[in-house]
């Protein structure tokens, strides 16, 4: 059975994800955002990209993911981040190194913040 989220829970996840993005932009060089409103829009865009694009990328890169014991998923996450930055004007990632480090930091900060507050 699929658990349903209330609108308040969905809003809380969205805000916590935006805070994680803001923290990531403060911690990772080359990962830049203009403000929290940009983080809110980017969090929404990343969520949509994760829903539609990520499953396709995970399917295509499955052999590499198996060979690297799952670490290649950070590259998939970096692709999603770079794709999001390409579509949003106030969100910039300067290179692949920043994107991969940003994906790792975002995963850690997002996981920690969701664990603490949700």
C-alpha positions as CSV (number, residue, x, y, z in Angstrom):
1,X,0.0,0.0,0.0
2,X,1.3,3.4,-1.0
3,X,1.4,6.0,1.8
4,X,-0.3,9.2,0.9
5,X,1.2,12.5,1.9
6,X,-0.8,15.5,3.1
7,X,-0.1,18.9,1.5
8,X,1.6,20.0,4.7
9,X,4.0,17.0,4.6
10,X,4.7,17.6,0.9
11,X,5.4,21.3,1.6
12,X,7.8,20.3,4.5
13,X,9.7,18.0,2.2
14,X,10.0,20.7,-0.4
15,X,11.3,23.3,2.1
16,X,13.7,20.9,3.7
17,X,15.0,20.0,0.2
18,X,15.5,23.7,-0.6
19,X,17.4,24.2,2.7
20,X,19.6,21.2,1.8
21,X,20.3,22.8,-1.6
22,X,21.1,26.2,0.0
23,X,23.5,24.4,2.4
24,X,25.1,22.6,-0.5
25,X,25.6,25.8,-2.4
26,X,27.3,27.3,0.7
27,X,29.6,24.3,1.1
28,X,30.6,23.3,-2.4
29,X,32.7,25.7,-4.5
30,X,31.3,26.1,-8.0
31,X,27.8,25.3,-6.8
32,X,26.0,28.7,-6.8
33,X,22.5,29.9,-6.1
34,X,21.3,33.5,-5.8
35,X,18.9,33.0,-2.9
36,X,16.4,30.8,-1.1
37,X,13.7,31.4,-3.7
38,X,16.0,30.0,-6.3
39,X,16.6,27.0,-4.0
40,X,12.8,26.5,-3.8
41,X,12.4,26.5,-7.6
42,X,15.5,24.3,-8.0
43,X,14.2,21.8,-5.4
44,X,10.9,21.6,-7.3
45,X,12.7,21.2,-10.7
46,X,15.1,18.5,-9.3
47,X,12.1,16.6,-7.9
48,X,10.4,16.6,-11.3
49,X,13.6,15.6,-13.0
50,X,14.2,12.8,-10.5
51,X,10.7,11.5,-11.2
52,X,10.9,11.6,-15.0
53,X,14.6,11.5,-16.1
54,X,16.4,9.6,-13.3
55,X,14.7,6.2,-13.8
56,X,15.8,6.3,-17.5
57,X,19.4,7.2,-16.5
58,X,19.5,4.6,-13.8
59,X,18.4,2.0,-16.4
60,X,21.0,3.0,-18.9
61,X,23.8,3.1,-16.4
62,X,22.9,-0.1,-14.5
63,X,26.0,-2.0,-15.5
64,X,28.3,0.8,-14.4
65,X,26.3,1.1,-11.2
66,X,26.8,-2.6,-10.5
67,X,30.6,-2.4,-11.3
68,X,31.1,0.6,-9.0
69,X,28.9,-0.9,-6.2
70,X,26.4,1.9,-6.5
71,X,28.8,4.8,-6.5
72,X,27.9,5.7,-10.1
73,X,24.5,6.9,-8.9
74,X,26.3,10.0,-7.7
75,X,27.2,10.7,-11.3
76,X,23.5,10.2,-12.2
77,X,22.6,12.7,-9.5
78,X,25.2,15.1,-10.9
79,X,23.6,14.8,-14.3
80,X,20.3,15.7,-12.8
81,X,21.8,18.7,-11.0
82,X,23.6,19.9,-14.2
83,X,20.4,19.5,-16.1
84,X,18.5,21.6,-13.5
85,X,21.2,24.2,-13.5
86,X,21.0,24.4,-17.3
87,X,17.3,25.3,-17.2
88,X,17.3,27.7,-14.2
89,X,19.0,31.0,-14.7
90,X,20.0,31.7,-11.0
91,X,21.4,28.3,-10.4
92,X,24.9,27.6,-11.7
93,X,27.3,24.6,-11.4
94,X,30.7,25.4,-12.8
95,X,31.8,21.9,-13.8
96,X,31.5,18.1,-13.4
97,X,33.7,18.0,-10.3
98,X,31.4,20.5,-8.5
99,X,28.3,18.6,-9.7
100,X,29.6,15.3,-8.3
101,X,30.8,16.8,-5.0
102,X,27.5,18.7,-4.9
103,X,25.5,15.5,-5.4
104,X,27.4,13.8,-2.6
105,X,27.0,16.8,-0.2
106,X,23.3,17.2,-1.2
107,X,22.7,13.6,-0.5
108,X,24.3,13.8,2.9
109,X,22.7,17.1,4.0
110,X,19.3,16.3,2.6
111,X,19.3,12.9,4.3
112,X,20.4,14.4,7.6
113,X,17.8,17.3,7.4
114,X,15.0,14.9,6.4
115,X,15.9,12.6,9.3
116,X,16.0,15.5,11.8
117,X,12.9,17.4,10.7
118,X,10.5,15.1,8.9
